[in-house]
């Protein structure tokens, strides 16, 4: 009987702690939800006022693009080096060759 009473008391205590934790978690969200709804209204007003604005300027990275030929040459060189490494492994299989890095500047 004492064990049953002890189990019931511990369960009730655990329920109380869970309720307090849940109350604390939901209480802090109420303040941020009100602030978020005010911020969303500002965003809606700002976007509706400038709906047909010209597209924004491109970032600096997209303006300094590498020509496609250079990228293709790098990929072809990487493929050649990887094929050479695979052929070398097939000639003499060795675990150290399998896990060694190739001479390719591109990481695989």
C-alpha positions in Angstrom: 0.0 0.0 0.0 2.8 2.4 0.8 4.4 1.7 -2.6 1.2 2.5 -4.3 0.8 5.7 -2.4 4.5 6.7 -3.1 4.0 6.0 -6.9 0.8 8.1 -6.9 2.5 11.0 -5.2 5.5 10.9 -7.5 3.2 10.8 -10.5 1.2 13.8 -9.2 4.5 15.6 -8.6 5.7 14.8 -12.2 2.4 16.0 -13.6 2.7 19.3 -11.7 6.2 19.8 -13.0 5.1 19.1 -16.6 2.2 21.6 -16.2 4.5 24.3 -14.9 7.0 23.7 -17.8 4.2 23.8 -20.3 2.8 27.0 -18.8 6.2 28.7 -18.9 6.8 27.6 -22.5 3.4 28.9 -23.8 3.5 32.1 -21.7 6.7 33.3 -23.4 5.3 32.6 -26.9 2.3 34.9 -26.4 4.5 38.0 -26.2 6.5 37.0 -29.3 3.4 36.1 -31.2 2.0 39.6 -30.8 5.3 41.1 -31.8 5.5 38.8 -34.8 1.9 39.7 -36.0 2.7 43.4 -35.8 5.9 42.7 -37.8 4.0 40.7 -40.4 1.6 43.6 -40.9 4.5 45.9 -41.6 5.9 43.5 -44.2 2.6 43.1 -45.9 2.2 46.9 -46.1 5.8 47.3 -47.4 5.5 44.6 -50.1 2.0 45.8 -51.3 3.3 49.3 -51.7 6.2 48.2 -53.9 4.7 45.3 -55.8 5.8 46.3 -59.3 9.3 47.4 -58.4 12.2 46.6 -60.8 14.2 43.5 -60.0 16.9 44.0 -57.4 20.5 44.2 -58.6 22.5 41.0 -58.8 25.0 40.1 -56.1 28.7 40.7 -56.8 29.3 36.9 -57.1 26.9 36.4 -60.0 28.5 39.3 -61.9 32.0 37.8 -61.8 31.1 34.4 -63.4 33.7 32.0 -64.7 33.3 31.1 -68.4 31.7 27.7 -69.0 34.7 26.6 -71.0 37.0 26.9 -68.0 34.6 24.9 -65.9 34.3 22.2 -68.5 38.1 21.9 -68.8 38.5 21.6 -65.1 35.8 18.8 -65.0 37.5 17.0 -67.9 40.9 17.2 -66.2 39.3 15.9 -62.9 37.7 13.0 -64.7 41.0 12.1 -66.4 42.8 12.1 -63.1 40.2 10.0 -61.4 40.2 7.5 -64.3 44.0 7.3 -64.1 43.7 6.7 -60.3 41.1 3.9 -60.9 43.3 2.2 -63.5 46.3 2.4 -61.2 44.2 0.7 -58.5 43.0 -2.0 -60.8 46.6 -2.8 -61.9 47.8 -3.3 -58.3 44.9 -3.3 -55.7 46.1 -1.9 -52.4 44.1 -0.4 -49.6 46.5 2.5 -49.3 45.9 3.4 -53.0 42.2 3.1 -52.6 42.1 5.7 -49.8 44.8 8.0 -51.1 44.1 11.4 -52.6 44.4 12.0 -56.3 46.3 14.9 -57.9 43.0 16.6 -58.9 42.4 20.1 -57.4 38.7 19.2 -57.2 37.6 17.3 -54.2 35.4 14.2 -54.7 
